[in-house]
């Protein structure tokens, strides 16, 4: 159990370190795709569909939503 927890902690640290030099657009698109992929996978599991397919579709939709949100925020100012 400890190696799994240690590996997950290391992956999380590397992921957060990789986000430090990103623009706000890149951060919002990445956040949207991660949230969308998670929501798509959960929805696919709940409905009995293909989990990977749900994650991919959710990730694509989430990335698009993150980009649209970023453009809306920039235009709103």
C-alpha positions in Angstrom: 0.0 0.0 0.0 2.8 2.4 0.8 4.4 2.2 -2.6 1.1 3.1 -4.3 0.5 6.1 -2.0 4.1 7.3 -2.5 3.8 6.9 -6.3 0.6 8.9 -6.3 2.1 11.7 -4.2 5.1 11.9 -6.5 2.9 12.1 -9.6 0.8 14.8 -8.0 3.9 16.8 -7.1 5.2 16.5 -10.7 1.9 17.5 -12.2 1.7 20.6 -10.0 5.2 21.6 -10.8 4.6 21.3 -14.5 1.7 23.8 -14.2 3.8 26.7 -12.8 4.8 28.3 -16.1 1.5 28.0 -17.9 -0.6 30.9 -19.1 -4.1 31.4 -17.7 -5.5 30.0 -21.0 -3.5 26.8 -20.7 -4.4 26.4 -17.0 -8.1 26.8 -17.7 -8.0 24.4 -20.7 -6.1 21.8 -18.7 -8.4 22.2 -15.7 -11.4 21.9 -17.9 -10.1 18.8 -19.6 -9.2 17.1 -16.3 -12.6 17.9 -14.8 -14.4 16.8 -17.9 -12.5 13.6 -18.2 -13.3 12.7 -14.6 -17.0 13.6 -15.0 -17.1 11.6 -18.3 -15.6 8.5 -16.8 -17.9 8.7 -13.8 -20.9 9.2 -16.0 -19.9 6.2 -18.2 -19.5 4.0 -15.2 -22.9 5.0 -13.8 -24.6 4.4 -17.2 -22.8 1.1 -17.9 -20.9 2.6 -20.9 -17.3 2.5 -22.0 -15.2 4.2 -19.3 -12.3 5.2 -21.5 -14.7 6.6 -24.2 -16.5 8.6 -21.6 -13.2 10.0 -20.2 -12.1 11.0 -23.7 -15.3 12.6 -24.7 -15.5 14.4 -21.3 -11.9 15.6 -21.6 -12.5 17.0 -25.1 -15.7 18.8 -24.0 -14.1 20.0 -20.9 -11.1 21.4 -22.7 -13.4 23.3 -25.1 -15.4 24.6 -22.2 -12.2 25.8 -20.4 -11.1 27.6 -23.6 -14.5 29.3 -24.1 -14.5 30.3 -20.4 -11.0 31.8 -20.7 -12.0 33.8 -23.8 -15.2 35.0 -22.1 -13.2 36.1 -19.0 -10.7 38.0 -21.2 -13.5 39.7 -23.2 -15.4 40.5 -20.0 -12.7 42.7 -18.6 
